[in-house]
Amino acid sequence: MKRVLTAIVLIPLVLLAVFRAPAPLFAAIVAVVAVLAAREFVDLVKHYNVTPFRLPTYVGVVLLFAGLIFYPVAAQVPALALEALFVIVFFAAVFGTFAYLVVGMLRRDLATSYPAAAASFFAIGYTALPLLLLANLRQQWAGAFLILYLFLVVWSGDTFAYYIGRAIGRHKMAPRVSPGKSWEGGVASFLGSIGIGVLVFNYAQPISQALLTAHLIDRSQGFLAPTPPLAQVVVLSALINVAAQLGDLVESLLKRGAGVKDSGALLPGHGGMLDRIDALLFAVPVLWFYAALRVLA
């Protein structure tokens, strides 16, 4: 019951942010999610006898999103929005490792400096960068539509996997990592995500019109995206589903290795923030690269 009630409250708020929040505000909201996820990751890593740099990790996450928010670009120019992301990620990759190693020089026990720097840098790559791509995706033309499509594909896949897996799941997918997941649930998730993805693009126009009528979106967002070919939608939905399932398994691996059930207790019935977005962390880059290729084509 807690799981359902939490979803009933969160889903409308998430969709309202996707549709109505200006791009800078949406990026700020996603930044808060990224900091919460990074916090939970830092806590998980402690179970591996590694103590990352807590505050510098949060500062790194905030700086990434601040760069995206304040970079002087027009949200209506996709090429420039991509340029902003490339510049931010380049600087993070080049200077991030050095920055955390410099911080490590301040530690009393220097033997812990490198593991801490590595864990903090990985926290940025694992939690912050995928969410930075999500915020950048919102800046692209038809970004709101693509994020809606992403959420529906990932959420539906998770729902199909859960209920079909519980009903007929017999063959374990990864018993050492996540004993509850079955191949039957995984296949149902895969097929269900493809079906939902095709439906979302097939009915893009009436969905968009309904949202426009309800004043949840406006035409300046470029919500009315042209429908890609069916084969392209099928392949994209399939890749997003596979990435989402892998993201779920990877977080299960981290938790099982740490000996914990949930990454946190922030969301009643769902565990922590990382538990809720683990699939998205792998799925977002797939959709972002698709959108980037469309922009650059």
Steps between C-alpha positions, in 0.01 A plus 500: 500500500783742583655429160176587319433814705853627442461445125163678498661806658831499313398423141276810453771720655767354272286545188404853604869587526569347157217691332479833679836577660730728295817322392721663770250412775469144370880470508502628859238241602700223333812629678331446835417144397862449394633622835264268687605207281869585545448513877353152500781372279758641740325320786496174302870520423582523870395135530793420268742654753542810286412846627450741208531876536141580596483880464733522196282239328190712554686811385603319181139407426378855561772652281403276208139615511595861566701489180198374307266756656722804456673415174394779260290306253152533354289197587337519155832434324573128544852516357601759760336300779713204397807721495436599861490137608816409310693785665376409851572128467843566348607717792355252750690211341829687472509678835276286719753228578773752575270705722407201716860385526597849616228479764648164598824675597316646797424160653687384804518142369639538146441130429127580479541797265501317168203266578304801626581706189409209272168444678407869492583527131300185429208648694500790254503270199242259636243737648558853371598465134195295391271747677691786341415342165135492607505871583673572169243290316231734632680786323474329163220551254213265598688422820183481710353242265816290502519502881133399524570215258807398703312492829209302357729243338707452817206505742292261291793261464548501876128434554485213251811343651363522852152358442581243231809392690297446816228312313696262278870565567685170536844546346730735691674766294784585739453305824825619660424866433119524514324175594156648442550567129402235248546456127123488460471840664790632296342390172165648603677824586676502163186439295287731713744788465508461123121496486466811715773680308327433167165616642647823638651600165197375305270723704741789540269749334185432707708473819661835423167661417347377824790643700478829311128521570565436868765778496765260625728584209532776241612492139828674577623175652499332161293218643348396168790286379484330159439128537811293420467183287347202683820294483693787658253529787509123561881491510521810721241366746675164510839659572352721772340197665819294492695795645236550770509135603880511515482815711271323744734202520810718549345676797396161640864394464616804698245438775565126523874559521437757772264266685202738501145463370437860392724794419302716744160563654408830338201368301253284698451165330773571244812529714739777410532738207758273339256210520244705309726631222742208454342398169493858373872545563571249223201577279545879476832487310341273236223749430736796523729360232199435278382860545851635442535304178167639381619854577837456332368309199 
